Amino acid sequence: EAAAVRAQGEAVRRLKQDKADPDEIAKEVAKLLEMKAQLGGDEGKPKFVLKTPKGTRDYGPKQMAIRERVFNAIISCFKRHGAEVIDTPVFELKETLTGKYGEDSKLIYDLKDQGGELLSLRYDLTVPFARYLAMNKITNIKRYHIAKVYRRDNPAMTRGRYREFYQCDFDIAGQFDPMIPDAECLKIVHEILSDLQLGDFVVKVNDRRILDGMFAVCGVPDSKFRTICSSVDKLDKVPWEEVRSEMVGEKGLSPEAADRIGEYVQLHGGLDLIEQLLQDPKLSQNKLAKEGLGDMKLLFEYLTLFGITGKISFDLSLARGLDYYTGVIFEAVLLQQENEHVEELVGVGSVAGGGRYDGLVGMFDPKGRKVPCVGVSIGIERIFSILEQRLEASEEKIRTTETQVLVASAQKKLLEERLKLISELWDAGIKAEMLYKKNPKLLNQLQYCEDTGIPLVAIVGEQELKDGVVKLRIVATREEVNIRRESLVEEIRTRTSQ
Amino acid sequence: EAAAVRAQGEAVRRLKQDKADPDEIAKEVAKLLEMKAQLGGDEGKPKFVLKTPKGTRDYGPKQMAIRERVFNAIISCFKRHGAEVIDTPVFELKETLTGKYGEDSKLIYDLKDQGGELLSLRYDLTVPFARYLAMNKITNIKRYHIAKVYRRDNPAMTRGRYREFYQCDFDIAGQFDPMIPDAECLKIVHEILSDLQLGDFVVKVNDRRILDGMFAVCGVPDSKFRTICSSVDKLDKVPWEEVRSEMVGEKGLSPEAADRIGEYVQLHGGLDLIEQLLQDPKLSQNKLAKEGLGDMKLLFEYLTLFGITGKISFDLSLARGLDYYTGVIFEAVLLQQENEHVEELVGVGSVAGGGRYDGLVGMFDPKGRKVPCVGVSIGIERIFSILEQRLEASEEKIRTTETQVLVASAQKKLLEERLKLISELWDAGIKAEMLYKKNPKLLNQLQYCEDTGIPLVAIVGEQELKDGVVKLRIVATREEVNIRRESLVEEIRTRTSQ
């Protein structure tokens, strides 16, 4: 193993001499350090590494406070739209996930075979949802599901990309009239992104049928639809020239077909573009494209009634990676702002996405019975990253508890009295804390309130006990008032209700 | 493989002839069926099994509604006591979990080695908490953590025992004056179990130091403390005679020592018992036992101030399985009720437990620095099982959404008007649904409200549109009133606020 470390070190030196990509070097150095850590320190014995697994993180109280805010906004929206909630296990039978994710299947985490069933961690919430519907023979449900999913990807944690991350999914399953549920999903994205005040955004919309029709009229052979679709999917990250050379070079598409695609994928707009394409001599001859365009028109009419077309863009370059989509697809991206936060926002990219997948449930049903579905997934980790950075920059102090009052004492030997009072407050539903010391100094108790944002202090003292009162101190103003013990709960409630 | 199935079938027949344990037979039959399923149906091709992994379950909307109620009660209590919240990844480095759980380590789920680090699913929330404290050098925190943990145990799902289950943990870490945080943990158990109205309960309390002192004065050799402690831990499930014969037969303890233990472990009581044992000529000579008894006395004094000693029992037979406890330990059990629910409650057992673990954080700190901790874990799955069964028995109808109003129409061709109205309501924060049909029948719309418990229907019709009103129907009373469109939001709010 020591030899392996040396070899790795050698590789790094060679990379440096060749003036290789600095990212490559950084990667090799990281590998080297990891190997060294595993080999142990100077003593030669293996050393324990105190860390979370690669691509994962702990959430401390401050991060959790932000997370709760975001979750609350999202859950409120889902509930506003009448969704029920379900939960499924974190792992599924391996075969449940098999054949659902195309090339991305290699990113699935498998559990070790310890006897019994072969299991994998869920890769998203959509496949478990489809399994749930088929297993319980549910043909009609509107549900949300907020849970962690797992991908053995190369994490880019500063940009909010992790191996363990939350997804917040809202889906509508059932046979309904066209585009009504689809329009609601877009309305939800619009509501959530507006509510979270992340800055300007646009929701790109396309349809798999329009894409397939487009490929057909451009002269892409049927067998190459999926792989050419994957190439198009890269257009949000790499320029057209690169995508084109991948299509022609690696995937063997004719240059003429690629150029025809190149013209279409530049197009984006609204109802006007839909009308224009419906008149397009080639596209309008293709059955799939025509169906897709017809539905897209209907969708935009509904979105007009919702008053949200200003932030929706019909975009022929949008392809989405996942195999299972069959109709409308969409993706919300934050727009770069020309202000102080510009650096942090670069590369944040997609914060929500989704689409229609009418065939997935049928893959699980023993008789292949289909349940049409459409859904949206909110990319919460990226939203966290933005809000976390924003909060750090702003120096806003965020409370991590909801404690209303600290039960304190000004003199010694009053632990018992503090315990009695705090117990009364807890039993009355007041959020109360005390220091876990027999004889804490008053100054330390007041300092604790300053540090944690507790607004009130209930001070017991010899004299107050005799008089049947408690001294209530308002931390912000340093004002102190004596309150009769039997009125204390009410007084605290009044003073801490907004 | 077919031969394996036959062999398994043979084993089942043999078991039956030998009049073996019916549980054994059931287990063998299950194995057989699983093998058969894997081999495939009559066609001979492997068949896909539509199920969740063994020992896991989905939570449908109804179960989630119960789960939310329970979580809310627990989280309110944790927040009332001023706890912050944290979250950690679902898996940890394998070595983080190594050497923390004694014999139970075999129940840990490992992930497959797919290159990179060796990972395991968390077994509880306590070890990740200790890792978090050591890693972030935190010496002082009061936090809760609600998350799923994983144990490759033999599930008994009807009794609420699963391989994937939630834990709700509250812990206080830091160097404080004795027994103040410990008393608060017991207060929390008392508050939560009272709040959830699960029926009568008792919280058994003991101390690892009292147990160890007791073993010493009974003549148990130091090397046998842990294994004899494991035997004592079984006393809540098996009678003393069996535990005794395990101690003497399997574990090689002298019969005299076992009998002396037998006398102690019968004892349970309150302050009086503590006083009695402090006078016990043998026990009072043992340093550990004396320390433990002194702290137990202090604990009971604090619990008296909290007014909860009525449900607390100092019980010398309580041992707790986990290796890491160092001081006070406790466990809450529901008491059998002599009423209709008696069958369901049998075997529910422990619903909360915890204790002091002063050495665990030090195991992770590179310099072995200790952070004293005490905490409680609420056994939520068993509580769910009880509430679920109770709800089923009661026929109480439980709502799974919070929808306030259904936007409906009485005539055809009003989809656009419904979309416009529902959009206005959503934007005003009203929880609203509509049927995803172009022209739904009014009867179906009203039926949907009956089925799902939506209390109001906002009906748009030609005449109402002309008059600038919406017809609001109260589902329960069938009353209908015309409301001016600009007052509709306010009217819905008023009618749906309790």
Chai-1 contact restraints between the chains, C-beta under 6 A:
chainA,res_idxA,chainB,res_idxB,connection_type,confidence,min_distance_angstrom,max_distance_angstrom,comment,restraint_id
A,L50,B,M135,contact,1.0,0.0,6.0,A-B,restraint_1
A,T52,B,P89,contact,1.0,0.0,6.0,A-B,restraint_2
A,P53,B,F91,contact,1.0,0.0,6.0,A-B,restraint_3
A,P53,B,L93,contact,1.0,0.0,6.0,A-B,restraint_4
A,P53,B,E117,contact,1.0,0.0,6.0,A-B,restraint_5
A,P53,B,L119,contact,1.0,0.0,6.0,A-B,restraint_6
A,T56,B,P89,contact,1.0,0.0,6.0,A-B,restraint_7
A,D58,B,T88,contact,1.0,0.0,6.0,A-B,restraint_8
A,D58,B,Y132,contact,1.0,0.0,6.0,A-B,restraint_9
A,Y59,B,D87,contact,1.0,0.0,6.0,A-B,restraint_10
A,G60,B,I86,contact,1.0,0.0,6.0,A-B,restraint_11
A,P61,B,E84,contact,1.0,0.0,6.0,A-B,restraint_12
A,M64,B,V85,contact,1.0,0.0,6.0,A-B,restraint_13
A,K79,B,E402,contact,1.0,0.0,6.0,A-B,restraint_14
A,R80,B,W426,contact,1.0,0.0,6.0,A-B,restraint_15
A,R80,B,K431,contact,1.0,0.0,6.0,A-B,restraint_16
A,G82,B,T401,contact,1.0,0.0,6.0,A-B,restraint_17
A,G82,B,T403,contact,1.0,0.0,6.0,A-B,restraint_18
A,G82,B,E433,contact,1.0,0.0,6.0,A-B,restraint_19
A,E84,B,P61,contact,1.0,0.0,6.0,A-B,restraint_20
A,E84,B,T400,contact,1.0,0.0,6.0,A-B,restraint_21
A,E84,B,T401,contact,1.0,0.0,6.0,A-B,restraint_22
A,V85,B,M64,contact,1.0,0.0,6.0,A-B,restraint_23
A,I86,B,G60,contact,1.0,0.0,6.0,A-B,restraint_24
A,D87,B,Y59,contact,1.0,0.0,6.0,A-B,restraint_25
A,T88,B,D58,contact,1.0,0.0,6.0,A-B,restraint_26
A,P89,B,T52,contact,1.0,0.0,6.0,A-B,restraint_27
A,P89,B,T56,contact,1.0,0.0,6.0,A-B,restraint_28
A,P89,B,E164,contact,1.0,0.0,6.0,A-B,restraint_29
A,F91,B,P53,contact,1.0,0.0,6.0,A-B,restraint_30
A,D110,B,K112,contact,1.0,0.0,6.0,A-B,restraint_31
A,L111,B,L111,contact,1.0,0.0,6.0,A-B,restraint_32
A,K112,B,D110,contact,1.0,0.0,6.0,A-B,restraint_33
A,K112,B,K112,contact,1.0,0.0,6.0,A-B,restraint_34
A,E117,B,P53,contact,1.0,0.0,6.0,A-B,restraint_35
A,L119,B,P53,contact,1.0,0.0,6.0,A-B,restraint_36
A,Y132,B,D58,contact,1.0,0.0,6.0,A-B,restraint_37
A,M135,B,L50,contact,1.0,0.0,6.0,A-B,restraint_38
A,E164,B,P89,contact,1.0,0.0,6.0,A-B,restraint_39
A,F176,B,Y436,contact,1.0,0.0,6.0,A-B,restraint_40
A,D177,B,K437,contact,1.0,0.0,6.0,A-B,restraint_41
A,D177,B,K438,contact,1.0,0.0,6.0,A-B,restraint_42
A,I180,B,Y436,contact,1.0,0.0,6.0,A-B,restraint_43
A,P181,B,Y436,contact,1.0,0.0,6.0,A-B,restraint_44
A,Y302,B,L419,contact,1.0,0.0,6.0,A-B,restraint_45
A,L305,B,E416,contact,1.0,0.0,6.0,A-B,restraint_46
A,L305,B,L419,contact,1.0,0.0,6.0,A-B,restraint_47
A,L305,B,K420,contact,1.0,0.0,6.0,A-B,restraint_48
A,F306,B,S423,contact,1.0,0.0,6.0,A-B,restraint_49
A,T400,B,E84,contact,1.0,0.0,6.0,A-B,restraint_50
A,T401,B,G82,contact,1.0,0.0,6.0,A-B,restraint_51
A,T401,B,E84,contact,1.0,0.0,6.0,A-B,restraint_52
A,E402,B,K79,contact,1.0,0.0,6.0,A-B,restraint_53
A,T403,B,G82,contact,1.0,0.0,6.0,A-B,restraint_54
A,E416,B,L305,contact,1.0,0.0,6.0,A-B,restraint_55
A,L419,B,Y302,contact,1.0,0.0,6.0,A-B,restraint_56
A,L419,B,L305,contact,1.0,0.0,6.0,A-B,restraint_57
A,K420,B,L305,contact,1.0,0.0,6.0,A-B,restraint_58
A,S423,B,F306,contact,1.0,0.0,6.0,A-B,restraint_59
A,W426,B,R80,contact,1.0,0.0,6.0,A-B,restraint_60
A,K431,B,R80,contact,1.0,0.0,6.0,A-B,restraint_61
A,E433,B,G82,contact,1.0,0.0,6.0,A-B,restraint_62
A,Y436,B,F176,contact,1.0,0.0,6.0,A-B,restraint_63
A,Y436,B,I180,contact,1.0,0.0,6.0,A-B,restraint_64
A,Y436,B,P181,contact,1.0,0.0,6.0,A-B,restraint_65
A,K437,B,D177,contact,1.0,0.0,6.0,A-B,restraint_66
A,K438,B,D177,contact,1.0,0.0,6.0,A-B,restraint_67
